C-alpha cells in the first residue's frame, strides 16, 4: 500500500510552478467570476493533454495531469504500473491523484480515460469543477494511436475492436459529464473556445 510521508515529489514540482506564476495571480483568479477548476475526461487520444495545456494557457490557469501525478508518485510509467502492479492498484492511486488535483483552484485538470468509471472520482471533481468529456469516433482514435505501444489497455490482437468495446462500456460514465465535445473535425483552438464559452455561460447562471 502506498504511503504518503511529507511532501511528495509532484507536490514540490507543482509548488515550484505556482511560485513561478505568482506574478500573474491577479489575471489567473476569477476569469469566470469565481474560483473553480475545469476537468477534461475522455477516451485516450481525444486530445485531453493538448487541449488542456492550450486551455490553461488561454485562461492563465495552472495545468495538471492526473497520469503525471501518478507517475511522479509511483516512479513508473503508466504502462509499467499496469504491468507490474495491475489495474486495481492503478485505479486506487488514480483516486488519490484526483483528490490531490481537485484541491487546486483555477486549474485545468487532464485525466486518464477510465477515471470516470469510479463514482468516487466524479464526486470529487463535481464539488468544484466543470467536467468536460472529449470524444472522438473509434476510427479517428485508432488512427491517432496506431503503432503506439504505451497504451496498456490496447495491447490486444484487435485494437480497433477493443476501442469500440471500451467506448461503448464507458458511454454511460462519460454521460455524467457537464458537456461533451467531439474532437474529430475541430481544431484545438475551436475545442478550447467551446469549453471556455460553456464555462462562462455556466458560471454566469450561478453568479446572477
Backbone as CSV, one residue per row, in Angstrom:
resi,resn,N_x,N_y,N_z,CA_x,CA_y,CA_z,C_x,C_y,C_z
1,UNK,0.860,-1.206,0.000,0.000,0.000,0.000,0.887,1.244,0.000
2,UNK,0.604,2.125,-0.894,1.401,3.346,-0.995,1.143,4.250,0.191
3,UNK,2.187,4.797,0.776,2.047,5.709,1.914,2.584,7.072,1.530
4,UNK,1.964,8.103,2.069,2.438,9.460,1.828,3.166,9.954,3.062
5,UNK,4.409,10.345,2.884,5.189,10.858,4.007,5.744,12.206,3.627
6,UNK,5.210,13.259,4.234,5.686,14.601,3.918,5.241,15.040,2.545
7,UNK,6.008,15.934,1.947,5.681,16.487,0.640,6.197,15.567,-0.452
8,UNK,5.331,15.209,-1.420,5.740,14.326,-2.498,6.511,15.104,-3.550
9,UNK,7.230,14.354,-4.420,7.973,14.990,-5.492,7.053,15.828,-6.365
10,UNK,5.865,15.273,-6.681,4.964,16.011,-7.565,4.486,17.293,-6.902
11,UNK,4.180,17.233,-5.602,3.731,18.430,-4.899,4.805,19.509,-4.930
12,UNK,6.085,19.098,-4.833,7.173,20.071,-4.884,7.252,20.701,-6.275
13,UNK,7.054,19.884,-7.328,7.066,20.402,-8.691,5.938,21.405,-8.880
14,UNK,4.736,21.060,-8.413,3.583,21.943,-8.546,3.793,23.225,-7.757
15,UNK,4.352,23.104,-6.539,4.600,24.281,-5.711,5.560,25.227,-6.406
16,UNK,6.611,24.664,-7.030,7.579,25.494,-7.747,6.909,26.208,-8.913
17,UNK,6.024,25.477,-9.635,5.298,26.072,-10.757,4.411,27.204,-10.293
18,UNK,3.741,26.997,-9.157,2.845,28.028,-8.631,3.617,29.278,-8.224
19,UNK,4.791,29.088,-7.641,5.594,30.235,-7.235,6.060,31.031,-8.450
20,UNK,6.407,30.297,-9.526,6.844,30.959,-10.751,5.737,31.816,-11.335
21,UNK,4.481,31.355,-11.181,3.345,32.059,-11.763,2.723,33.083,-10.816
22,UNK,3.330,33.282,-9.661,2.707,34.132,-8.638,2.452,35.546,-9.140
23,UNK,3.340,36.039,-10.003,3.174,37.398,-10.502,1.948,37.571,-11.370
24,UNK,1.373,36.444,-11.846,0.203,36.509,-12.714,-1.076,36.153,-11.962
25,UNK,-1.020,36.118,-10.646,-2.161,35.635,-9.862,-3.421,36.465,-10.089
26,UNK,-3.279,37.782,-10.208,-4.474,38.616,-10.389,-5.177,38.283,-11.693
27,UNK,-4.409,37.940,-12.730,-5.017,37.582,-14.004,-5.609,36.178,-13.950
28,UNK,-5.027,35.314,-13.135,-5.381,33.916,-13.074,-6.700,33.693,-12.337
29,UNK,-6.926,34.443,-11.286,-8.021,34.156,-10.386,-9.348,34.674,-10.936
30,UNK,-10.393,34.321,-10.922,-11.677,34.949,-11.260,-11.879,35.261,-12.738
31,UNK,-11.342,34.484,-13.636,-11.630,34.656,-15.062,-13.127,34.509,-15.290
32,UNK,-13.757,33.616,-14.561,-15.191,33.390,-14.691,-15.968,33.990,-13.522
33,UNK,-15.317,34.807,-12.695,-16.026,35.452,-11.601,-16.007,34.652,-10.315
34,UNK,-15.360,33.500,-10.301,-15.276,32.694,-9.090,-14.129,31.701,-9.244
35,UNK,-13.739,31.101,-8.145,-12.669,30.104,-8.213,-13.273,28.750,-8.563
36,UNK,-12.618,28.035,-9.473,-13.130,26.752,-9.929,-12.046,26.032,-10.716
37,UNK,-12.327,24.793,-11.110,-11.449,24.027,-11.980,-12.223,23.570,-13.209
38,UNK,-11.504,23.192,-14.239,-12.096,22.529,-15.395,-11.383,21.194,-15.564
39,UNK,-12.158,20.110,-15.540,-11.611,18.759,-15.645,-11.905,18.205,-17.037
40,UNK,-10.892,17.689,-17.707,-11.052,17.088,-19.021,-11.003,15.573,-18.912
41,UNK,-12.097,14.930,-19.300,-12.146,13.474,-19.338,-12.318,13.043,-20.792
42,UNK,-12.245,11.751,-21.019,-12.454,11.248,-22.372,-11.549,10.077,-22.660
43,UNK,-11.859,9.367,-23.715,-11.077,8.207,-24.115,-9.671,8.641,-24.516
44,UNK,-8.752,7.715,-24.528,-7.393,8.012,-24.959,-7.405,8.597,-26.375
45,UNK,-6.482,9.512,-26.630,-6.297,10.124,-27.951,-7.451,11.024,-28.369
46,UNK,-8.210,11.522,-27.421,-9.256,12.505,-27.759,-8.742,13.936,-27.583
47,UNK,-7.509,14.080,-27.115,-6.889,15.410,-27.065,-6.854,16.059,-25.699
48,UNK,-7.011,15.291,-24.640,-7.104,15.883,-23.294,-5.861,16.683,-22.920
49,UNK,-4.684,16.135,-23.149,-3.451,16.833,-22.776,-3.220,18.066,-23.638
50,UNK,-3.363,17.920,-24.948,-3.131,19.041,-25.865,-4.124,20.168,-25.612
51,UNK,-5.409,19.797,-25.518,-6.449,20.797,-25.262,-6.268,21.407,-23.877
52,UNK,-5.930,20.560,-22.896,-5.766,21.045,-21.522,-4.692,22.108,-21.401
53,UNK,-3.570,21.886,-22.036,-2.473,22.855,-21.973,-2.852,24.155,-22.664
54,UNK,-3.531,24.042,-23.802,-3.942,25.238,-24.539,-5.019,26.015,-23.772
55,UNK,-5.940,25.285,-23.153,-6.993,25.926,-22.366,-6.405,26.640,-21.161
56,UNK,-5.472,25.989,-20.478,-4.820,26.608,-19.320,-4.067,27.868,-19.736
57,UNK,-3.422,27.810,-20.885,-2.693,28.981,-21.399,-3.662,30.127,-21.679
58,UNK,-4.795,29.819,-22.285,-5.786,30.845,-22.612,-6.330,31.515,-21.357
59,UNK,-6.586,30.702,-20.318,-7.182,31.225,-19.092,-6.152,31.823,-18.145
60,UNK,-4.866,31.491,-18.354,-3.839,31.898,-17.404,-3.887,31.052,-16.152
61,UNK,-4.376,29.814,-16.292,-4.518,28.908,-15.154,-3.367,27.911,-15.114
62,UNK,-3.286,27.183,-14.019,-2.331,26.085,-13.892,-2.880,24.868,-14.638
63,UNK,-1.990,24.027,-15.134,-2.374,22.775,-15.795,-1.750,21.612,-15.043
64,UNK,-2.553,20.595,-14.745,-2.020,19.359,-14.171,-2.646,18.164,-14.882
65,UNK,-1.946,17.047,-14.840,-2.395,15.812,-15.482,-2.362,14.709,-14.427
66,UNK,-3.490,14.048,-14.198,-3.523,13.029,-13.136,-2.575,11.870,-13.434
67,UNK,-2.378,11.535,-14.709,-1.425,10.472,-15.033,-0.003,10.881,-14.657
68,UNK,0.327,12.156,-14.851,1.657,12.630,-14.465,1.817,12.619,-12.948
69,UNK,0.756,12.969,-12.238,0.791,12.898,-10.773,1.112,11.481,-10.337
70,UNK,0.431,10.507,-10.947,0.618,9.096,-10.595,2.044,8.654,-10.907
71,UNK,2.540,9.023,-12.082,3.890,8.609,-12.468,4.949,9.198,-11.546
72,UNK,4.784,10.445,-11.131,5.712,11.055,-10.177,5.635,10.353,-8.826
73,UNK,4.427,10.024,-8.411,4.226,9.421,-7.094,4.782,7.999,-7.010
74,UNK,4.511,7.191,-8.045,4.899,5.776,-8.032,6.310,5.570,-8.579
75,UNK,6.754,6.483,-9.434,8.083,6.327,-10.017,8.112,5.369,-11.190
76,UNK,6.957,5.184,-11.844,6.861,4.314,-13.013,5.963,4.978,-14.052
77,UNK,6.151,4.595,-15.314,5.225,4.993,-16.358,3.911,4.239,-16.171
78,UNK,2.834,4.788,-16.728,1.517,4.178,-16.553,1.500,2.730,-17.043
79,UNK,2.075,2.482,-18.214,2.090,1.120,-18.760,2.810,0.157,-17.824
80,UNK,3.876,0.630,-17.190,4.635,-0.210,-16.263,3.839,-0.488,-14.993
81,UNK,3.080,0.505,-14.535,2.231,0.300,-13.344,1.196,-0.766,-13.629
82,UNK,0.542,-0.684,-14.795,-0.444,-1.699,-15.179,0.199,-3.078,-15.220
83,UNK,1.395,-3.140,-15.793,2.073,-4.423,-15.985,2.536,-5.039,-14.672
84,UNK,3.098,-4.203,-13.787,3.710,-4.734,-12.564,2.786,-4.728,-11.355
85,UNK,1.855,-3.779,-11.297,1.006,-3.660,-10.114,-0.468,-3.972,-10.379
86,UNK,-0.855,-3.911,-11.646,-2.217,-4.251,-12.019,-3.150,-3.047,-12.045
87,UNK,-4.272,-3.201,-12.759,-5.216,-2.096,-12.895,-5.884,-1.696,-11.581
88,UNK,-6.293,-2.638,-10.700,-6.921,-2.223,-9.427,-6.028,-1.286,-8.609
89,UNK,-4.721,-1.593,-8.552,-3.785,-0.729,-7.836,-3.744,0.651,-8.492
90,UNK,-3.657,0.656,-9.840,-3.619,1.922,-10.563,-4.857,2.762,-10.267
91,UNK,-6.041,2.149,-10.270,-7.280,2.897,-10.057,-7.339,3.489,-8.652
92,UNK,-6.796,2.784,-7.674,-6.763,3.326,-6.310,-5.868,4.562,-6.232
93,UNK,-4.704,4.484,-6.858,-3.790,5.630,-6.850,-4.381,6.773,-7.675
94,UNK,-5.103,6.431,-8.718,-5.746,7.445,-9.561,-6.745,8.280,-8.751
95,UNK,-7.458,7.642,-7.835,-8.392,8.372,-6.976,-7.637,9.337,-6.074
96,UNK,-6.493,8.916,-5.570,-5.654,9.812,-4.776,-5.216,11.009,-5.602
97,UNK,-4.849,10.748,-6.853,-4.420,11.835,-7.740,-5.573,12.792,-8.023
98,UNK,-6.775,12.254,-8.188,-7.952,13.096,-8.425,-8.213,13.988,-7.222
99,UNK,-8.085,13.426,-6.040,-8.329,14.197,-4.814,-7.285,15.310,-4.671
100,UNK,-6.028,14.993,-4.964,-4.956,15.985,-4.882,-5.190,17.121,-5.879
101,UNK,-5.494,16.770,-7.121,-5.685,17.781,-8.162,-6.895,18.654,-7.879
102,UNK,-7.944,18.062,-7.332,-9.190,18.814,-7.119,-9.060,19.861,-6.017
103,UNK,-8.009,19.788,-5.224,-7.797,20.786,-4.179,-7.281,22.104,-4.758
104,UNK,-6.893,22.063,-6.024,-6.440,23.276,-6.696,-7.624,24.184,-6.986
105,UNK,-7.323,25.436,-7.280,-8.324,26.371,-7.770,-7.783,27.031,-9.025
106,UNK,-8.678,27.306,-9.970,-8.276,27.885,-11.245,-7.216,27.003,-11.909
107,UNK,-7.619,25.757,-12.125,-6.704,24.752,-12.652,-7.423,23.924,-13.721
108,UNK,-6.731,23.642,-14.814,-7.229,22.712,-15.825,-6.613,21.354,-15.528
109,UNK,-7.467,20.353,-15.355,-7.013,19.024,-14.942,-7.311,18.017,-16.050
110,UNK,-6.267,17.472,-16.668,-6.437,16.399,-17.647,-6.386,15.063,-16.907
111,UNK,-7.235,14.129,-17.310,-7.336,12.864,-16.583,-7.134,11.667,-17.505
112,UNK,-6.983,10.502,-16.895,-6.905,9.259,-17.646,-8.279,8.862,-18.177
113,UNK,-8.300,8.072,-19.240,-9.553,7.743,-19.910,-10.573,7.007,-19.066
114,UNK,-10.108,6.224,-18.091,-11.042,5.423,-17.307,-11.404,6.007,-15.957
115,UNK,-10.978,7.230,-15.683,-11.198,7.806,-14.354,-12.684,7.971,-14.039
116,UNK,-13.508,8.112,-15.084,-14.945,8.324,-14.879,-15.666,7.075,-14.387
117,UNK,-15.034,5.926,-14.497,-15.704,4.677,-14.134,-15.907,4.540,-12.630
118,UNK,-15.179,5.280,-11.856,-15.289,5.210,-10.403,-16.090,6.402,-9.919
119,UNK,-17.264,6.146,-9.334,-18.155,7.220,-8.907,-17.475,8.167,-7.926
120,UNK,-16.590,7.638,-7.103,-15.889,8.474,-6.124,-15.098,9.582,-6.813
121,UNK,-14.473,9.254,-7.945,-13.695,10.257,-8.673,-14.587,11.382,-9.186
122,UNK,-15.727,11.018,-9.723,-16.645,12.025,-10.249,-17.180,12.920,-9.130
123,UNK,-17.469,12.337,-7.994,-17.949,13.131,-6.856,-16.886,14.124,-6.405
124,UNK,-15.634,13.692,-6.422,-14.521,14.573,-6.054,-14.472,15.781,-6.991
125,UNK,-14.545,15.517,-8.297,-14.437,16.595,-9.281,-15.658,17.508,-9.282
126,UNK,-16.820,16.931,-9.094,-18.060,17.711,-9.208,-18.231,18.734,-8.089
127,UNK,-17.451,18.609,-7.035,-17.570,19.551,-5.924,-17.187,20.970,-6.337
128,UNK,-16.199,21.102,-7.212,-15.739,22.457,-7.560,-15.256,22.579,-9.006
129,UNK,-15.764,21.697,-9.879,-15.243,21.687,-11.244,-16.348,21.540,-12.286
130,UNK,-16.085,22.086,-13.456,-16.848,21.747,-14.648,-16.152,20.545,-15.273
131,UNK,-16.902,19.481,-15.522,-16.309,18.247,-16.035,-16.670,18.101,-17.513
132,UNK,-15.649,18.077,-18.346,-15.803,18.046,-19.804,-15.433,16.662,-20.329
133,UNK,-16.234,16.159,-21.259,-15.913,14.898,-21.934,-15.507,15.194,-23.374
134,UNK,-14.270,14.887,-23.729,-13.816,14.992,-25.109,-14.034,13.647,-25.793
135,UNK,-14.663,13.676,-26.961,-14.979,12.437,-27.655,-14.327,12.400,-29.033
136,UNK,-14.304,11.205,-29.614,-13.852,11.007,-30.985,-14.392,9.662,-31.438
137,UNK,-14.519,9.490,-32.738,-15.013,8.223,-33.273,-13.943,7.147,-33.110
138,UNK,-14.344,5.874,-33.060,-13.352,4.790,-32.956,-12.309,4.849,-34.064
139,UNK,-12.740,5.197,-35.268,-11.819,5.245,-36.406,-10.754,6.324,-36.216
140,UNK,-11.169,7.500,-35.757,-10.223,8.596,-35.528,-9.269,8.247,-34.387
141,UNK,-9.803,7.677,-33.317,-8.951,7.265,-32.192,-7.902,6.267,-32.657
142,UNK,-8.332,5.283,-33.440,-7.395,4.262,-33.937,-6.287,4.892,-34.776
143,UNK,-6.643,5.832,-35.652,-5.645,6.492,-36.485,-4.637,7.274,-35.639
144,UNK,-5.123,7.854,-34.546,-4.254,8.665,-33.691,-3.283,7.823,-32.867
145,UNK,-3.662,6.597,-32.558,-2.838,5.813,-31.618,-2.184,4.579,-32.236
146,UNK,-2.478,4.275,-33.480,-1.921,3.046,-34.050,-0.397,3.106,-34.049
147,UNK,0.196,2.012,-33.655,1.653,1.948,-33.550,2.190,2.393,-32.212
148,UNK,1.323,2.959,-31.368,1.744,3.403,-30.031,1.685,2.227,-29.066
149,UNK,2.809,1.901,-28.455,2.868,0.746,-27.549,2.710,1.140,-26.084
150,UNK,2.440,2.425,-25.816,2.330,2.907,-24.437,0.898,2.925,-23.926
151,UNK,-0.020,2.289,-24.634,-1.418,2.246,-24.229,-1.733,0.855,-23.699
152,UNK,-1.621,0.621,-22.381,-1.733,-0.734,-21.830,-3.055,-1.421,-22.108
153,UNK,-4.146,-0.679,-22.181,-5.446,-1.317,-22.407,-5.654,-1.725,-23.862
154,UNK,-4.751,-1.293,-24.742,-4.917,-1.610,-26.160,-3.867,-2.585,-26.682
155,UNK,-3.102,-3.168,-25.789,-2.124,-4.166,-26.210,-2.849,-5.492,-26.432
156,UNK,-3.723,-5.487,-27.424,-4.582,-6.631,-27.731,-4.447,-6.978,-29.209
157,UNK,-4.832,-8.214,-29.596,-4.722,-8.615,-31.005,-5.525,-7.735,-31.960
158,UNK,-6.675,-7.227,-31.505,-7.538,-6.407,-32.351,-7.831,-5.080,-31.647
159,UNK,-6.916,-4.104,-31.742,-7.093,-2.817,-31.042,-8.375,-2.092,-31.419
160,UNK,-8.775,-2.140,-32.695,-9.983,-1.449,-33.127,-11.212,-2.002,-32.414
161,UNK,-11.291,-3.302,-32.286,-12.411,-3.916,-31.576,-12.383,-3.539,-30.103
162,UNK,-11.188,-3.443,-29.548,-11.044,-3.077,-28.132,-11.479,-1.630,-27.904
163,UNK,-11.109,-0.738,-28.831,-11.527,0.664,-28.736,-13.046,0.766,-28.746
164,UNK,-13.665,0.101,-29.703,-15.125,0.145,-29.845,-15.808,-0.402,-28.596
165,UNK,-15.286,-1.506,-28.081,-15.875,-2.131,-26.884,-15.745,-1.235,-25.661
166,UNK,-14.556,-0.658,-25.467,-14.326,0.208,-24.308,-15.155,1.490,-24.383
167,UNK,-15.260,2.047,-25.587,-16.074,3.253,-25.751,-17.526,2.981,-25.391
168,UNK,-18.040,1.853,-25.824,-19.426,1.510,-25.531,-19.618,1.276,-24.038
169,UNK,-18.660,0.604,-23.414,-18.753,0.334,-21.978,-18.723,1.628,-21.167
170,UNK,-17.890,2.585,-21.590,-17.726,3.826,-20.823,-18.774,4.894,-21.148
171,UNK,-19.556,4.662,-22.174,-20.512,5.674,-22.616,-21.382,6.220,-21.477
172,UNK,-22.013,5.358,-20.657,-22.860,5.892,-19.573,-22.071,6.655,-18.510
173,UNK,-20.808,6.326,-18.347,-19.978,7.056,-17.373,-19.639,8.447,-17.897
174,UNK,-19.282,8.517,-19.191,-18.980,9.819,-19.790,-20.218,10.710,-19.843
175,UNK,-21.396,10.088,-19.900,-22.647,10.858,-19.976,-22.871,11.705,-18.730
176,UNK,-22.189,11.382,-17.642,-22.340,12.134,-16.398,-21.655,13.505,-16.469
177,UNK,-20.767,13.708,-17.426,-20.022,14.971,-17.536,-20.959,16.123,-17.888
178,UNK,-20.541,17.337,-17.591,-21.357,18.522,-17.847,-21.538,18.813,-19.332
179,UNK,-20.497,18.569,-20.104,-20.537,18.878,-21.535,-19.675,17.880,-22.289
180,UNK,-20.095,17.558,-23.510,-19.342,16.664,-24.381,-18.956,17.418,-25.647
181,UNK,-17.695,17.292,-26.065,-17.206,17.968,-27.270,-16.544,16.933,-28.174
182,UNK,-17.074,16.777,-29.388,-16.480,15.847,-30.346,-15.276,16.510,-31.010
183,UNK,-14.134,15.838,-30.962,-12.882,16.430,-31.439,-12.494,15.967,-32.840
184,UNK,-13.346,15.179,-33.497,-12.985,14.600,-34.797,-12.551,15.649,-35.813
185,UNK,-13.322,16.731,-35.943,-13.094,17.695,-37.024,-12.813,19.107,-36.535
186,UNK,-12.581,19.257,-35.241,-12.322,20.582,-34.682,-10.833,20.795,-34.447
187,UNK,-10.388,22.019,-34.595,-9.017,22.364,-34.225,-8.934,22.483,-32.703
188,UNK,-7.720,22.500,-32.196,-7.528,22.658,-30.752,-8.127,23.982,-30.283
189,UNK,-7.902,25.045,-31.044,-8.434,26.356,-30.670,-9.965,26.356,-30.633
190,UNK,-10.589,25.658,-31.568,-12.054,25.580,-31.592,-12.590,24.819,-30.389
191,UNK,-11.905,23.768,-30.009,-12.317,22.994,-28.823,-12.183,23.846,-27.570
192,UNK,-11.055,24.539,-27.463,-10.812,25.410,-26.306,-11.891,26.476,-26.198
193,UNK,-12.277,27.058,-27.324,-13.301,28.102,-27.307,-14.659,27.540,-26.884
194,UNK,-15.002,26.346,-27.340,-16.267,25.723,-26.941,-16.317,25.512,-25.435
195,UNK,-15.220,25.025,-24.870,-15.172,24.774,-23.428,-15.237,26.092,-22.658
196,UNK,-14.489,27.079,-23.118,-14.469,28.384,-22.451,-15.848,29.025,-22.459
197,UNK,-16.519,28.945,-23.601,-17.856,29.531,-23.718,-18.842,28.835,-22.780
198,UNK,-18.766,27.515,-22.733,-19.651,26.772,-21.832,-19.404,27.171,-20.380
199,UNK,-18.139,27.266,-20.016,-17.793,27.615,-18.639,-18.270,29.015,-18.286
200,UNK,-18.110,29.955,-19.209,-18.581,31.320,-18.956,-20.092,31.345,-18.746
201,UNK,-20.819,30.645,-19.610,-22.283,30.625,-19.503,-22.744,29.937,-18.230
202,UNK,-22.051,28.872,-17.856,-22.448,28.131,-16.658,-22.219,28.955,-15.399
203,UNK,-21.082,29.638,-15.326,-20.798,30.415,-14.129,-21.679,31.649,-14.044
204,UNK,-22.041,32.233,-15.200,-22.979,33.367,-15.183,-24.316,32.958,-14.577
205,UNK,-24.733,31.735,-14.874,-26.010,31.223,-14.374,-26.043,31.203,-12.857
206,UNK,-24.885,30.888,-12.245,-24.836,30.746,-10.790,-24.338,31.993,-10.072
207,UNK,-23.961,33.030,-10.828,-23.458,34.236,-10.185,-24.386,35.430,-10.369
208,UNK,-25.545,35.207,-10.995,-26.511,36.290,-11.156,-27.165,36.631,-9.826
